[in-house]
Amino acid sequence: MVYSYELEQHLLAGLIKYPESYPLIAAFITKDDFFSQNTAVNKTIFCVLRQSLEASEILDEVLLSQRVKSLGMSF
């Protein structure tokens, strides 16, 4: 399997910008797909995004950053 930090970032950006596309890819992606050494933040962002999208919550960049920060992550 190919791992790319940049692709992880693009996927997260796409989900933030187009959250309605999540059901199309949900069966193909998990938190384990975030593999790079620098992806603790990416993996956390994905988990928060997934949780919100599966609960049909509206989530913008500010709420996302607050939730990630509340988990002890910093940027």
MOPAC internal coordinates of N, CA, C and O (Angstrom, degrees):
PM7 1SCF
backbone

  N    0.0000 0     0.00 0     0.00 0    0    0    0
  C    1.4411 1     0.00 0     0.00 0    1    0    0
  C    1.5243 1   108.84 1     0.00 0    2    1    0
  O    1.2310 1   120.86 1   -37.13 1    3    2    1
  N    1.3038 1   115.96 1   142.87 1    3    2    1
  C    1.4550 1   122.11 1  -179.95 1    5    3    2
  C    1.5244 1   109.05 1   -95.08 1    6    5    3
  O    1.2310 1   120.98 1   -47.58 1    7    6    5
  N    1.3199 1   115.74 1   132.42 1    7    6    5
  C    1.4613 1   120.79 1   178.49 1    9    7    6
  C    1.5204 1   109.18 1  -116.27 1   10    9    7
  O    1.2310 1   120.75 1   -42.88 1   11   10    9
  N    1.3086 1   116.18 1   137.12 1   11   10    9
  C    1.4519 1   120.35 1  -179.45 1   13   11   10
  C    1.5298 1   109.54 1  -146.04 1   14   13   11
  O    1.2310 1   121.20 1   -58.65 1   15   14   13
  N    1.3074 1   115.32 1   121.35 1   15   14   13
  C    1.4644 1   121.30 1   178.11 1   17   15   14
  C    1.5253 1   110.22 1   -59.58 1   18   17   15
  O    1.2310 1   120.77 1   138.63 1   19   18   17
  N    1.3307 1   116.13 1   -41.37 1   19   18   17
  C    1.4620 1   120.33 1  -179.27 1   21   19   18
  C    1.5277 1   111.16 1   -64.64 1   22   21   19
  O    1.2310 1   120.07 1   139.26 1   23   22   21
  N    1.3288 1   117.47 1   -40.74 1   23   22   21
  C    1.4654 1   119.94 1   177.70 1   25   23   22
  C    1.5270 1   111.20 1   -64.71 1   26   25   23
  O    1.2310 1   120.38 1   141.93 1   27   26   25
  N    1.3177 1   116.88 1   -38.07 1   27   26   25
  C    1.4621 1   120.19 1   176.22 1   29   27   26
  C    1.5234 1   110.15 1   -59.07 1   30   29   27
  O    1.2310 1   120.80 1   134.54 1   31   30   29
  N    1.3269 1   116.08 1   -45.46 1   31   30   29
  C    1.4527 1   120.35 1   179.58 1   33   31   30
  C    1.5312 1   111.44 1   -63.41 1   34   33   31
  O    1.2310 1   120.30 1   139.39 1   35   34   33
  N    1.3239 1   117.04 1   -40.61 1   35   34   33
  C    1.4666 1   120.62 1   178.90 1   37   35   34
  C    1.5232 1   111.21 1   -65.14 1   38   37   35
  O    1.2310 1   120.43 1   140.04 1   39   38   37
  N    1.3185 1   116.78 1   -39.96 1   39   38   37
  C    1.4604 1   120.28 1   178.15 1   41   39   38
  C    1.5295 1   110.33 1   -62.36 1   42   41   39
  O    1.2310 1   120.25 1   133.21 1   43   42   41
  N    1.3169 1   117.13 1   -46.79 1   43   42   41
  C    1.4594 1   120.68 1   179.83 1   45   43   42
  C    1.5297 1   111.11 1   -63.01 1   46   45   43
  O    1.2310 1   120.54 1   137.48 1   47   46   45
  N    1.3152 1   116.58 1   -42.52 1   47   46   45
  C    1.4655 1   120.03 1   178.50 1   49   47   46
  C    1.5225 1   110.79 1   -62.33 1   50   49   47
  O    1.2310 1   120.62 1   139.19 1   51   50   49
  N    1.3339 1   116.41 1   -40.81 1   51   50   49
  C    1.4597 1   120.19 1   177.84 1   53   51   50
  C    1.5147 1   112.24 1   -63.32 1   54   53   51
  O    1.2310 1   120.30 1   139.18 1   55   54   53
  N    1.3292 1   117.04 1   -40.82 1   55   54   53
  C    1.4625 1   120.11 1   178.95 1   57   55   54
  C    1.5292 1   111.61 1   -68.43 1   58   57   55
  O    1.2310 1   120.45 1   145.48 1   59   58   57
  N    1.3145 1   116.75 1   -34.52 1   59   58   57
  C    1.4617 1   119.50 1   177.56 1   61   59   58
  C    1.5287 1   110.07 1   -68.84 1   62   61   59
  O    1.2310 1   120.82 1   137.99 1   63   62   61
  N    1.3256 1   116.03 1   -42.01 1   63   62   61
  C    1.4605 1   120.13 1  -177.35 1   65   63   62
  C    1.5288 1   112.41 1   -77.49 1   66   65   63
  O    1.2310 1   120.59 1   144.30 1   67   66   65
  N    1.3352 1   116.47 1   -35.70 1   67   66   65
  C    1.4678 1   121.53 1  -177.00 1   69   67   66
  C    1.5347 1   110.15 1  -127.51 1   70   69   67
  O    1.2310 1   119.74 1  -111.81 1   71   70   69
  N    1.3207 1   118.11 1    68.19 1   71   70   69
  C    1.4659 1   120.20 1  -176.70 1   73   71   70
  C    1.5294 1   113.50 1   -62.29 1   74   73   71
  O    1.2310 1   119.99 1   158.10 1   75   74   73
  N    1.3237 1   117.63 1   -21.90 1   75   74   73
  C    1.4614 1   120.48 1   179.33 1   77   75   74
  C    1.5296 1   111.85 1   -68.66 1   78   77   75
  O    1.2310 1   119.78 1   166.79 1   79   78   77
  N    1.3246 1   118.02 1   -13.21 1   79   78   77
  C    1.4650 1   121.04 1   178.65 1   81   79   78
  C    1.5339 1   112.51 1   -84.28 1   82   81   79
  O    1.2310 1   119.71 1   170.23 1   83   82   81
  N    1.3159 1   118.16 1    -9.77 1   83   82   81
  C    1.4647 1   120.93 1  -177.84 1   85   83   82
  C    1.5299 1   113.48 1   -55.13 1   86   85   83
  O    1.2310 1   118.80 1   134.04 1   87   86   85
  N    1.3376 1   119.90 1   -45.96 1   87   86   85
  C    1.4713 1   118.44 1  -179.31 1   89   87   86
  C    1.5281 1   113.51 1   -59.15 1   90   89   87
  O    1.2310 1   119.96 1   154.55 1   91   90   89
  N    1.3140 1   117.69 1   -25.45 1   91   90   89
  C    1.4638 1   121.24 1  -179.96 1   93   91   90
  C    1.5267 1   112.37 1   -71.46 1   94   93   91
  O    1.2310 1   120.35 1   152.50 1   95   94   93
  N    1.3138 1   116.93 1   -27.50 1   95   94   93
  C    1.4693 1   120.22 1  -176.68 1   97   95   94
  C    1.5188 1   113.65 1  -113.68 1   98   97   95
  O    1.2310 1   119.80 1   173.89 1   99   98   97
  N    1.3157 1   117.98 1    -6.11 1   99   98   97
  C    1.4689 1   121.99 1  -173.11 1  101   99   98
  C    1.5266 1   112.96 1   -55.19 1  102  101   99
  O    1.2310 1   120.18 1   143.94 1  103  102  101
  N    1.3054 1   117.26 1   -36.06 1  103  102  101
  C    1.4664 1   120.15 1  -177.92 1  105  103  102
  C    1.5301 1   112.57 1   -75.23 1  106  105  103
  O    1.2310 1   120.28 1   167.94 1  107  106  105
  N    1.3351 1   117.08 1   -12.06 1  107  106  105
  C    1.4583 1   120.45 1  -173.70 1  109  107  106
  C    1.5234 1   114.63 1  -108.77 1  110  109  107
  O    1.2310 1   119.97 1   175.27 1  111  110  109
  N    1.3270 1   117.66 1    -4.73 1  111  110  109
  C    1.4626 1   119.12 1  -174.82 1  113  111  110
  C    1.5291 1   110.80 1  -136.38 1  114  113  111
  O    1.2310 1   121.25 1   -40.92 1  115  114  113
  N    1.3184 1   115.21 1   139.08 1  115  114  113
  C    1.4621 1   121.97 1   176.60 1  117  115  114
  C    1.5207 1   108.72 1  -134.05 1  118  117  115
  O    1.2310 1   120.82 1    -5.32 1  119  118  117
  N    1.2990 1   116.04 1   174.68 1  119  118  117
  C    1.4703 1   119.75 1   178.32 1  121  119  118
  C    1.5225 1   111.44 1   -64.20 1  122  121  119
  O    1.2310 1   120.44 1   156.27 1  123  122  121
  N    1.3285 1   116.76 1   -23.73 1  123  122  121
  C    1.4678 1   120.19 1   179.34 1  125  123  122
  C    1.5226 1   113.11 1   -71.09 1  126  125  123
  O    1.2310 1   120.36 1   167.50 1  127  126  125
  N    1.3324 1   116.92 1   -12.50 1  127  126  125
  C    1.4580 1   120.40 1   177.14 1  129  127  126
  C    1.5205 1   112.00 1   -77.75 1  130  129  127
  O    1.2310 1   119.94 1   171.45 1  131  130  129
  N    1.3086 1   117.72 1    -8.55 1  131  130  129
  C    1.4558 1   122.31 1   176.88 1  133  131  130
  C    1.5168 1   106.91 1   -95.84 1  134  133  131
  O    1.2310 1   120.99 1   -79.98 1  135  134  133
  N    1.3316 1   115.71 1   100.02 1  135  134  133
  C    1.4486 1   122.07 1  -164.57 1  137  135  134
  C    1.5216 1   115.10 1  -112.63 1  138  137  135
  O    1.2310 1   120.09 1   149.98 1  139  138  137
  N    1.3100 1   117.43 1   -30.02 1  139  138  137
  C    1.4570 1   121.73 1  -173.39 1  141  139  138
  C    1.5240 1   111.39 1   -54.13 1  142  141  139
  O    1.2310 1   120.64 1   -27.90 1  143  142  141
  N    1.3157 1   116.37 1   152.10 1  143  142  141
  C    1.4650 1   121.70 1   179.07 1  145  143  142
  C    1.5204 1   112.04 1   -58.94 1  146  145  143
  O    1.2310 1   120.43 1   152.93 1  147  146  145
  N    1.3123 1   116.79 1   -27.07 1  147  146  145
  C    1.4690 1   121.91 1  -177.25 1  149  147  146
  C    1.5213 1   112.57 1   -92.57 1  150  149  147
  O    1.2310 1   119.78 1  -166.63 1  151  150  149
  N    1.3200 1   118.03 1    13.37 1  151  150  149
  C    1.4596 1   118.92 1  -169.26 1  153  151  150
  C    1.5158 1   115.49 1  -101.91 1  154  153  151
  O    1.2310 1   119.15 1  -164.32 1  155  154  153
  N    1.2877 1   119.23 1    15.68 1  155  154  153
  C    1.4674 1   118.35 1   175.64 1  157  155  154
  C    1.5177 1   109.16 1   -58.64 1  158  157  155
  O    1.2310 1   120.52 1   140.31 1  159  158  157
  N    1.3048 1   116.60 1   -39.69 1  159  158  157
  C    1.4588 1   120.52 1   177.55 1  161  159  158
  C    1.5220 1   110.12 1   -68.95 1  162  161  159
  O    1.2310 1   120.32 1   134.12 1  163  162  161
  N    1.3426 1   117.00 1   -45.88 1  163  162  161
  C    1.4662 1   120.13 1  -179.82 1  165  163  162
  C    1.5230 1   111.64 1   -60.49 1  166  165  163
  O    1.2310 1   120.63 1   136.97 1  167  166  165
  N    1.3155 1   116.40 1   -43.03 1  167  166  165
  C    1.4615 1   120.44 1   179.92 1  169  167  166
  C    1.5293 1   110.71 1   -63.43 1  170  169  167
  O    1.2310 1   120.59 1   138.88 1  171  170  169
  N    1.3241 1   116.48 1   -41.12 1  171  170  169
  C    1.4596 1   121.18 1   178.76 1  173  171  170
  C    1.5253 1   110.73 1   -65.78 1  174  173  171
  O    1.2310 1   120.53 1   135.32 1  175  174  173
  N    1.3327 1   116.60 1   -44.68 1  175  174  173
  C    1.4624 1   120.14 1   178.02 1  177  175  174
  C    1.5195 1   110.13 1   -59.56 1  178  177  175
  O    1.2310 1   120.05 1   136.30 1  179  178  177
  N    1.3212 1   117.50 1   -43.70 1  179  178  177
  C    1.4598 1   120.45 1   179.29 1  181  179  178
  C    1.5280 1   110.96 1   -61.18 1  182  181  179
  O    1.2310 1   120.23 1   135.59 1  183  182  181
  N    1.3108 1   117.18 1   -44.41 1  183  182  181
  C    1.4715 1   120.24 1  -179.44 1  185  183  182
  C    1.5313 1   111.64 1   -62.20 1  186  185  183
  O    1.2310 1   120.46 1   137.67 1  187  186  185
  N    1.3185 1   116.72 1   -42.33 1  187  186  185
  C    1.4659 1   120.51 1   178.32 1  189  187  186
  C    1.5220 1   110.12 1   -66.20 1  190  189  187
  O    1.2310 1   120.49 1   136.10 1  191  190  189
  N    1.3288 1   116.66 1   -43.90 1  191  190  189
  C    1.4653 1   120.73 1   177.64 1  193  191  190
  C    1.5280 1   111.07 1   -59.95 1  194  193  191
  O    1.2310 1   121.07 1   130.60 1  195  194  193
  N    1.3254 1   115.56 1   -49.40 1  195  194  193
  C    1.4713 1   120.24 1  -178.46 1  197  195  194
  C    1.5271 1   111.02 1   -58.53 1  198  197  195
  O    1.2310 1   120.63 1   134.18 1  199  198  197
  N    1.3109 1   116.39 1   -45.82 1  199  198  197
  C    1.4628 1   120.42 1  -179.81 1  201  199  198
  C    1.5280 1   111.04 1   -59.70 1  202  201  199
  O    1.2310 1   120.36 1   135.36 1  203  202  201
  N    1.3141 1   116.92 1   -44.64 1  203  202  201
  C    1.4647 1   121.04 1  -179.72 1  205  203  202
  C    1.5176 1   112.22 1   -68.00 1  206  205  203
  O    1.2310 1   120.58 1   137.17 1  207  206  205
  N    1.3328 1   116.50 1   -42.83 1  207  206  205
  C    1.4581 1   120.19 1  -179.05 1  209  207  206
  C    1.5282 1   111.46 1   -66.93 1  210  209  207
  O    1.2310 1   120.28 1   140.83 1  211  210  209
  N    1.3203 1   117.06 1   -39.17 1  211  210  209
  C    1.4624 1   119.68 1   178.87 1  213  211  210
  C    1.5220 1   112.10 1   -70.18 1  214  213  211
  O    1.2310 1   120.41 1   157.00 1  215  214  213
  N    1.3352 1   116.83 1   -23.00 1  215  214  213
  C    1.4639 1   121.15 1   176.60 1  217  215  214
  C    1.5318 1   111.40 1   -92.62 1  218  217  215
  O    1.2310 1   120.76 1  -173.66 1  219  218  217
  N    1.3322 1   116.15 1     6.34 1  219  218  217
  C    1.4762 1   122.77 1  -179.81 1  221  219  218
  C    1.5246 1   112.69 1    57.04 1  222  221  219
  O    1.2310 1   120.86 1  -146.22 1  223  222  221
  N    1.3212 1   115.96 1    33.78 1  223  222  221
  C    1.4606 1   121.20 1   176.42 1  225  223  222
  C    1.5253 1   110.09 1   -86.23 1  226  225  223
  O    1.2310 1   121.36 1   -32.01 1  227  226  225
  N    1.3072 1   115.00 1   147.99 1  227  226  225
  C    1.4634 1   119.78 1   173.28 1  229  227  226
  C    1.5222 1   106.75 1   -84.90 1  230  229  227
  O    1.2310 1   121.05 1   -53.63 1  231  230  229
  N    1.3141 1   115.59 1   126.37 1  231  230  229
  C    1.4571 1   120.18 1  -175.38 1  233  231  230
  C    1.5198 1   109.06 1  -133.31 1  234  233  231
  O    1.2310 1   120.38 1   -59.61 1  235  234  233
  N    1.3216 1   116.87 1   120.39 1  235  234  233
  C    1.4559 1   120.26 1   175.72 1  237  235  234
  C    1.5229 1   109.20 1  -106.27 1  238  237  235
  O    1.2310 1   120.85 1     0.19 1  239  238  237
  N    1.3216 1   115.98 1  -179.81 1  239  238  237
  C    1.4625 1   120.57 1  -175.47 1  241  239  238
  C    1.5289 1   112.69 1   -61.60 1  242  241  239
  O    1.2310 1   120.51 1   143.75 1  243  242  241
  N    1.3266 1   116.64 1   -36.25 1  243  242  241
  C    1.4661 1   120.69 1  -178.35 1  245  243  242
  C    1.5278 1   110.17 1   -68.37 1  246  245  243
  O    1.2310 1   120.26 1   131.80 1  247  246  245
  N    1.3267 1   117.11 1   -48.20 1  247  246  245
  C    1.4681 1   120.19 1   178.61 1  249  247  246
  C    1.5242 1   111.03 1   -62.93 1  250  249  247
  O    1.2310 1   120.67 1   140.02 1  251  250  249
  N    1.3129 1   116.33 1   -39.98 1  251  250  249
  C    1.4608 1   120.69 1   178.44 1  253  251  250
  C    1.5238 1   110.53 1   -60.81 1  254  253  251
  O    1.2310 1   120.22 1   132.66 1  255  254  253
  N    1.3212 1   117.18 1   -47.34 1  255  254  253
  C    1.4662 1   119.51 1  -179.49 1  257  255  254
  C    1.5287 1   111.70 1   -65.26 1  258  257  255
  O    1.2310 1   120.07 1   143.79 1  259  258  257
  N    1.3318 1   117.47 1   -36.21 1  259  258  257
  C    1.4651 1   120.12 1   177.45 1  261  259  258
  C    1.5205 1   111.08 1   -65.10 1  262  261  259
  O    1.2310 1   120.11 1   138.56 1  263  262  261
  N    1.3186 1   117.40 1   -41.44 1  263  262  261
  C    1.4720 1   120.20 1  -179.91 1  265  263  262
  C    1.5211 1   111.31 1   -67.62 1  266  265  263
  O    1.2310 1   120.55 1   139.29 1  267  266  265
  N    1.3206 1   116.54 1   -40.71 1  267  266  265
  C    1.4658 1   119.58 1   178.50 1  269  267  266
  C    1.5202 1   109.87 1   -65.77 1  270  269  267
  O    1.2310 1   120.43 1   138.01 1  271  270  269
  N    1.3294 1   116.78 1   -41.99 1  271  270  269
  C    1.4645 1   120.91 1   179.24 1  273  271  270
  C    1.5251 1   110.85 1   -63.58 1  274  273  271
  O    1.2310 1   120.09 1   143.18 1  275  274  273
  N    1.3286 1   117.43 1   -36.82 1  275  274  273
  C    1.4629 1   120.63 1   179.68 1  277  275  274
  C    1.5303 1   111.76 1   -66.12 1  278  277  275
  O    1.2310 1   120.53 1   161.36 1  279  278  277
  N    1.3383 1   116.59 1   -18.64 1  279  278  277
  C    1.4600 1   120.76 1   177.13 1  281  279  278
  C    1.5242 1   112.04 1   -87.45 1  282  281  279
  O    1.2310 1   121.09 1  -177.57 1  283  282  281
  N    1.3267 1   115.52 1     2.43 1  283  282  281
  C    1.4790 1   119.41 1   176.39 1  285  283  282
  C    1.5069 1   113.69 1    94.14 1  286  285  283
  O    1.2310 1   119.45 1  -171.89 1  287  286  285
  N    1.3272 1   118.65 1     8.11 1  287  286  285
  C    1.4635 1   121.09 1   178.75 1  289  287  286
  C    1.5104 1   108.31 1   -90.51 1  290  289  287
  O    1.2310 1   120.59 1   -34.58 1  291  290  289
  N    1.3116 1   116.48 1   145.42 1  291  290  289
  C    1.4545 1   120.97 1   174.95 1  293  291  290
  C    1.5136 1   108.20 1  -130.13 1  294  293  291
  O    1.2310 1   121.61 1   -23.45 1  295  294  293
  N    1.3023 1   114.53 1   156.55 1  295  294  293
  C    1.4686 1   120.23 1  -177.45 1  297  295  294
  C    1.4996 1   110.33 1  -107.03 1  298  297  295
  O    1.2310 1   120.10 1   180.00 1  299  298  297

